[in-house]
Amino acid sequence: MTKLTHLDDSGAAHMVDVSEKAYTVREAVAEGYIAMSAEALVAIRDGSAKKGDVLATARIAGIMAAKKTAELIPLCHPLMLSKVSVDFQLEDDGIRATALVRLTGQTGVEMEAMTSVSIALLTIYDMGKALDKGMTISGVRLLSKSGGKSGDWKLDEHRT
């Protein structure tokens, strides 16, 4: 079994020491989905939601969330990110959010990408809940990561 990196030999939680790791370009892409009513989707698409431009606000929230990940996830390192992008794809019954996070550093950015997507989706919910309180967030997952000692990884497309 692989040893968990955030536990020391006695089983206590600790922040991983990355000081000996090489600086490499590291990138992660994550996605998530929010299902909603046709009414909510139309309002968000058309920019007619009462709270304003939902997707622009959610994009900013996702970018801010990536930058604040170390404040939210206890053992994450504070990172100097070089790129965060959040994109949305309107689908038949909801919106897919995708976040890409990049840096040149000593640790990966998977948590930043997943935090970005999660907060972007929560922002969509917050701004659209007057139209549909039953919106459902699902499928938040890492799609790919590159860089670092463990190399590149991509989600198996056949995985459910």
Secondary structure, 3 states (H helix, E strand, C coil): CCCCCCECCCCCECCCCCCCCCCEEEEEEEEEEEECCHHHHHHHHHCCCCCCCHHHHHHHHHHHHHHCHHHHCCCCCCCCCCEEEEEEEEECCEEEEEEEEEEEECCCCHHHHHHHHHHHHHHHHHHHCCCCCCCEEEEEEEEEEECCCCCCEECCCCCC
